[in-house]
Each structure stands twice: as structure tokens, then as C-alpha cells.
Amino acid sequence: MSTRRRRTAAGVFTSVAAALLTLGCGGGGDAGRKSADELDPSTVAARVNGVAIRAGSVEEQYAVALVTFQGAKSATADESGRAAVRAQMLGGLIQFALLEQAAAERGLEVEQADLDAQRAALTAMGGGEAAYAKRVEGMPPGEIDQQLRQAVLEDKLMAALAADVVVPDVELETFYQTNSKTRFGPSVIARHILVADEAAASAVLDRLSRGEDFAAVAADVSLDVATAENGGQLGTVRRGMTPAPVEKALFAAAPGTVIGPVLTEPGFEIMQVTRRQGSRPFEGVRDEIHAELALDRGRSGLAELIARKAAAAEVSVNDAFGRWAPDQGIVLPPREGG
């Protein structure tokens, strides 16, 4: 059982290159720091508003995709497939260039501290250092940094667009009423220990009954690696966030009482409520709701912004990689036979 809220990417890129990036293939490559005139035309894959994207950048992404993307082998079984993947890689790089240009127009920059914070957030969300290291295994450091850079730029642009949004009170109140019994209703602060079977659950209960510290036992035996290192802390649990048997047990328990074992899909849960909290009134969460709905609109606005920039951009693509489709914001692979 996990109540962690997962961070979601903006998802503004429509190409498979961006999908591969999300799957861990990286968004790497040099989006072009030199002007097109400084690069030999034979090495240029595309130009985006005068900024060159190296052909080598496409090949770098293609090579990473071959070793890290599960579908790469079948997708590149023939020349047609290989050309299609290269076109998708280039499309992702063009969209990334448009993202950088949109950020630059607003004076938004990415600092090392931003990359470090993004990496830390992904590490925490993914279950710790070991899990994060496995996720990026095989990716060159430059590819990882570009993936982080893309996420930071998306977040900053979304926040900038959200800052201009004013959500009407009626929408805020409707959102509150829709979620008044779940998200804004009563909640508990709880922690848990997840084990595989009843025998293990009995052993945990025995240790707790003898006075062992709940957090220490969780760190020792819990199968939920995302919470074990924090003593099994689940944080705030609201109605609708957990399976029905777990919710019933948690909301019926007095603080301090050990609950369980409760059978769930991943195993047996031993839980403890440390604090109960009442419903939150509308005025107490109004700003929180406004920020969330404004950010949602910022996310949609970012997708629309990139689409507009793609349609209006001066993009030229090397014929060897395909041709630019501005209405779709993608690179279409070369036509067979020329």
C-alpha cells in the first residue's frame, strides 16, 4: 500500500522520442548551442529557428534507445523501422529545442540547484537511491541531465503560465464539494509494515507486543521499500486512497492502536494510526485548490504553447531524416524510394 502522490510530467511532447525519455531512454543530445552556419551542412539533422541540431545527437539518442528501450529490437528490425525511430528521435529534439526557446523568451533558466532538486524528487518518488540508479542504468550522464533539464523547464513554464490564471470562485467551490468527503474530509496520519504472509505478520505483532519500536520493526522487515526506511510512514491517509478493508480499519482505530493483519493485494498489513484529523473547511483549502486548478491549466497551456511554436517555427529537416510536419509537431520518416 502506498499513498505517495506521484509527480506527473507535463507530457507536452507528442513524439516517441519523448515517450522513450519517460521510459528511461533519455532526452539527451545537444539541442544546438551553435548557429547553423558554424556546422557543416552534412552534420546538421535540422534547424529550428536558426538553431542547429546535430545529426550526431540523433544517433546518440538512437544508440541509447537500442539498449534501453524494450521495443527497440522489433521497432528497428528493418531499414524502414530504423528510419522511423530516427525521425521520432529528431522530432523529440526539435520539440525540446522549441521548449528551450519558449523558456528563454520568458527569461527562465535552469540552474544546477534545479537539476539537483529534480533528481532528489525523482529519487524519493521512485523508492530511494538504489531504485533510481536502476532506472537510469545504462544512460550516459549527459542523457540523464538532459532528461532532468526537460522536466525542470516544463515545470517552470507551467508555473509561469499558471501564475496568469484566475480560476472563478464557482469552480473552486464545485471542486471542493466534489472532494469534500474524500480529499478534504477526515483523515489519519498512519504508518504500516507490509509482510508476505500470516506467519510473518504474527512475528511482527509478537515483536510489537513485546515493546519493540514500530519504526524499527518497519525498517527491519517491511516489504514496502518506499516507506520502510522512514519507519513505515504513510503520511496523511484520506478516504478513497486505500483499499476498502484498510480504510475501514484505519478510520475505526484509536491513535496508538496496532491494527491488523489486514490482507491486501501485495500482502498483509500491520498498521498504526498516530493521529486523527478532522475535515478541512473550504476557506482553509481555497488557495490550495486554486493553485492546483491553475497548474492544470498551465499544463494545458504549455501543450498549446509548444503546438503553436511548432506550427509557426522555421524548421528545416535534412532529407536523410525525413520531413517536418508543423501541424503535427513531428518529423515524418523519409519516403521509401526517395
N, C-alpha and C positions, 0 to 999 in steps of 0.2 A: 504494500500500500504506500502510495506516495502522494502527498498533497502539494508538492512543489509546483509553482507556476513556471511553465517553460517559456523561455523567451522565444518569440517568433520573428523570423526575418521579414523584411518588408516585402520580399517577393516581387519586386518590380521588373525583374529581368525575365523575358519570355523564352530565351534560348536554352538549349540543352546544356550549353556551357555553364550557365548559372545553376542548372539542376545538378550538374556534376560537382560544382563548387559546394553546394549544400550537402552532397553526399560525401564530400571529403576529397575531391579531386583538385581543389584549389582554384582560385581565380587568377592565378599567377600570370607572369609575363609582364612586359614593360608596355604600358598603355601609351608610351610615346612621349618622352621628355624633349626630344629634338624636333626641329621643324622638318617637314618632309624633304626640303631641299638638301638637308645635311646627310640624308641617307641615299644610297644608290637605289634607283627605282627597282632593281631586281630583288632587293631585300625588303621591300615595302609590301605588306599584305593589304593595307588600307590606309586612307587618310580621312580623319574626322575633323572637319572644320580646320584643316591645315595641319593637324597634328598626326604624325605618322605612327602606325602600329607595325612593328617589325614582323616579318614573316617568321623569324625565329621564335617570337613569342607564341605564335600559333602552334609551332612544332613543339615547343616546351609544354604547352598545355596538353597537346595531343599525346605526348610521351607519358605524361603523368596519368592521363586518363586510361591509357593502356594497362597500367599496372595497379591502378586503384579503383577503377570503376568496374563493377561486376559484369555489366553488359557490354563491355568494350570488345571482347573477343568476337561475339556474334555480330556486333554492330559494324566491325571493321573486317568482316570475312572476305570482302571483295573490294575492288577499287571504288565502286560506287559508294559503298558504305564508308570507306576511309575518307572520301571526298566530302560526304555529308557531315561526318564528325568534325572534320577540319573547318567546314563552313559554320558549324554550330559553335566551335571554339572561337572563331573570329567574330561571330555575332555577339558572343558574350563580351569579348574585349572591346568591341565598338560601344556596346551599351555601358560598359564600365567607364570608357572614355567620356561618354555623354554625362554619366553620373558625376565624374570628377569636374567636368566643365560646369555643370549646374551648381555644384557646391562652390566652386571658385567664384561664380557670379554673385553668390551671396556672402563671399568672404569667409567661408567655412574652411577650416584647415584641420588636419589630423596630426595630433601630437603623439609622441611616444607614450605619454601617460594614457591617452585614449586607447591605444593598442593594448597596453598592459591591462587596463581595466576590462576591455572586451575579452581578452584571454582569460582573465580571472573569473569573469562571469560565466564563460563557457565551461571552464574547468569545474566550477561549483555546480553548475546546472547538469553537467554530464556525469557527476558521481566521483569527482576527485581527479588528482593528477594522473593516476595510472590509466583511468578510463579516457581522459583527454589525450594522453600520449598514444594510446592505441588507435584512437580516432584519426589522428594526423600521421600515423606511422607511414613512412614511405614518401611523405610530402617534403619537398625541399623547403628550407626555412623561408625563402623568398615567396613561395607559393602561400605558405601559411600567413605571412604578413599581409599579402595582398587580399586574402580572404577576410582577415580581420579589418583591414582598411575599408573594404567594401561595406562591411556591416556597420562600421563607425560612420561612414559617410551617409549611408541610408538613414541611420538613427538621427544624425544631425539635421539632415534635410527634412525628415519627417517632423522633428521637433520645431524646426523653423516654420514649416508650413502650418503646423498645429497652433503655433503662437498667434496666428492671424485669424483663427476660427473662433466664432462666438456661437455657442450652442443655445438655442432657445430654452427658457425655463420649462416649457411644457414637455420637451424631450427629456430633460433631466428628471422631471418628476415621473414620467412614464417609465423610464429606465429603473428608477428607484422602486416603483410599485411592482414592476415585473420581477425584481430580485429581492423584494422586502423579506421574504420568508427564508431565502437561501443565503445569498451573499451578505445581506445586511441584517439578517436575523440573528438569533442567539448563536453563540459559538463556544468552542472549548479550546484550551491550549493543552495539547496532549503529546505523549511520546509512546513509542512502541518497540517491541522486539519481535522480529519475524523469524520463525523457525520452520523446518521442513515437515515435521511430523509430531504426533501427540507425545511420543516419548521425550523428544527434545523440549516440547512445551512444558511437560511435567518437571523436567530437570530445571528449567528456568524458574518455574513457580516455586520449586523447592529452595533454590538459591535465594530468591527474593524473600521467602518466608523466614529464612534464617538471618535476614537483615542485610544482605548484600545490596550495594547501591545499584539502583535501576540503570543509571547511565553506564556504570562499569560493566554490568552484565550485557547491555545492548552492544557496547563496543567490543565485547568479547565474542558474542555468538550470533548477533543478528545478521540475517542474510541480506537485509536491505543496506547495501554498501553506501547508498546516498545519505542515509541518516545514522548509520552505526557509529561513525566517527564523531558525531555530535550527540552521543548518548541517546540515540533514537528519537530525537526531537522532530516532531511533525509540524510544529508551529501552530497557527490558527486553523482549526478544522471547522468548517461550516456545513450546514445541511446540504445534501446533494453532492458533496465532494468525495464521499467514500461509499463502499458497498453497503446495502441496507443493514445487514447484521452488525457491521462495525459501527455505523451511525447510531443504531438503536442502543448498543452497549455504551458508547461514549456519552451520549446525551442523557442516559439514565444514571450514570455513575457520579458519585460524590468525589470531589477532589481528593487525591491521595490514594484512592482505592485502586488496587490492581485488578484488572479486568481480563478475563479470558481463561483458556484459549478460545479464540473465535476463528472458525475455519473460513478462509478466503481463497481466492484462486491461486495466489502464489504460495500459500502455506498457512500456518497457524500464527495468529496474532496474540501477543500478550501486551496489554496497553495500560496506560495510567493517565488520567486527567489531572493536570496540575492546576488548572484554573478555569472557571466558567465566566463567560462574558454575555451581557445582555444585547438586545437589538441596538443597532445604531440608527439614530434619527436622521431624517433627510438632511437637515441643516448641517449635521456633523460630517456628512459624506458628499455634500453638494460639489465641493471643489474637486474631490477625487473623481466623481462621475464626469464632471466637465472635462477634466484632463484626459480621461480615458476616451470619451467620445470625440474630443478634438484630435487626439492622436490617431484614432481610427480614420478620421477624415484627412489627417495629414498623410497617412499611409496611402489612401486612395489618391490624394493629390499628388503624391510622389510618382505613383504609377502613371498618372495622367501627364505629369510634367515630363517624364522621360519619353513617353509616347509622342508628345508634342515636339520635343527636341529631336527625336529620331526622324519624325516626318519633315522637319524643317532643316535638319543638318545638311551640310555639304559633305557627302560621303562618297568616296570613290574606292572601289574594291579591285584588287588585282584579279584579272580574269582567271588566273590559275586557282583562285579560291572560290569563285562564284560571283554573284552579283547582289547588290544591296536592294532590299525591298523596304522602302521607307514607310509604307503603310502598315507593315507588319513588324518593323523594327528588327528584322533578322537578315542573315545572309543566306541566300538560296544557293545550293551547290551548283557547280558548273554543269551545263547541259552535256549529256553524253554525246560524243561525236563532234564536240566543239561548240 
